[in-house]
Amino acid sequence: MANESQPMFRSAGAARPANAPRHVGVIGAGIVGICCALYLQRDGLRVTVIDRGPPGEGTSKGNAAIIAGASCEPVAMPGIVWRVPGMLMDPLGPLAIRWSYLPQLAPWLLKFVAASAPSRVELISKALRALSLEAVPAFKTLMREAGIMDMLREDGWLSVYRSDKSFAGAQHELELSRQNNVKMEILGQHELRQMEPTLAPDFKHGVLYPEHAHTVNNFRLVQELARHFVNRGGRVVQEEVLGFRKGPDGPTHILTGAGEHAIDAVVLAAGAWSKRLTKMLGHRVPLDTERGYHVMLPNPAVMPRRPIHIGDYGFVATPLEHGLRFAGTVELGGLDLPPNYDRARVLLERGRTVFPGLKEEGKTEWMGFRPSVPDSVPVISGGHFDNCFFAYGHGHLGLTYGAITGRLIADLVANRATGFDMGPYRVDRRW
């Protein structure tokens, strides 16, 4: 995936230069930004996190709470091109495109379809699998230090399928997982009933992924990690970032609506809002958004033992400390169009068929913006300027890749070996 003809950034493993940064500004207080801040702080650096909202209040507030240690499938799988008309015609489908956004989305969509070529998917899956394998261990480092290991559950996750047809449709993804040595266990109807008695009895097929984990509260996780960061001397500033003051060697100040902050290095982890700031730092990235929806049921009356992916409908039911959440599906519609909460209501309608006896009193709905690049591989990279680093584009796997992204960014800032081939994650890769 890397374009080897492009100039490389500072080589990993080289000695840290004498002018190495002492103060790093991290733009973005979601799970990725906070994890970057903590790993940089572990290296003894002074770190300031800047975001227009409090930690975790943006995209990180609502997701399926999964740390997907077995993940390796991109959104654009082979054959996706034939599904594009259906995405336009069915606004409530698992993967949908808003008609009014299509002209603006078209260049991104062409790259998205190109990324679905089998040869590309094979390389992409390896890049995603490399991150996923380290996702849970990287979180354990931070959670142990913050004293919140009780927020982690390592019970795996279960993908379930009602029909032979839907299970057959998942075979390409299963084969891709096998090629990447993902641990899995195929289950029949009787085994499903034994493992998850809350499920409707007509589910015929299942796959258990033991490498997946989840947190009991994704929003509280960000808040607790941010609190730990501040307790260790970090600083969180609630201001909107407008741009940079730059010298010949890169940015020297982060400019906000309230003033400016002198920095030695900057990490851009602003999620779906990173595109404009990336351009200011010398790069163009085809970043768009997956608009994700969820429904939260505080008193559901039924609670699965572990997260369950409903393969027939493309959403996840996650047991949390404050209730049951239905999350998932992808809507490509940009940052400005109003939410289509019918998508959240469809999640609930389908959830009723999955869990007999479900209670809905007190339910809430939510929509957030997932930063999405066409090939599903996040940007974790240095840049044109030696003091600029990029950490975004994680799509619907921002929580999953949050901690390992933080660890890799700290390695890049310190100019030490990452243990990864960083080519696939470069900001200037061939899109």
Buried (B, 14 or more C-beta within 10 A) or exposed (E): BBEEEEEEBEEBEEEEEEEBBEBBBBBBBBBBBBBBBBBBBBBEBBBBBBBBEBBBBBBBBBBBBBBBBBBBBBBBBBEBBEBBEEBBEEBBBBBBBBEEBBEBBEEBBEBBBBBBBEEBBEBBBBBBBBBBBBBBEBBBBBBEBBEBEEBBBBBBBBBBBBBEEBBEEBEBBBEBBEEBEBEBEEBEBEBBBEBBEBBEEEBBBBBBBBBBBBBBBBBBBBBBBBBBBBEBEBBBBBBEBBBBEBEEEBBBBBBBEEEBBEBBBBBBBBBBBBBEBBEBBBBEBBBBBBBBBBBBBBEBBBEBBBBBBBBBBBBBBBBBEEBBBBBBBBBBBBEEEEBBEEBBBBBBBBBEBBBEEBBBEEBEBBBBBBBBBBBBBBBBBBBEBBBBBBBBBBBBBBBBBBBBBBBBBBBBBBBBEBEBEBBBBBBBBEB
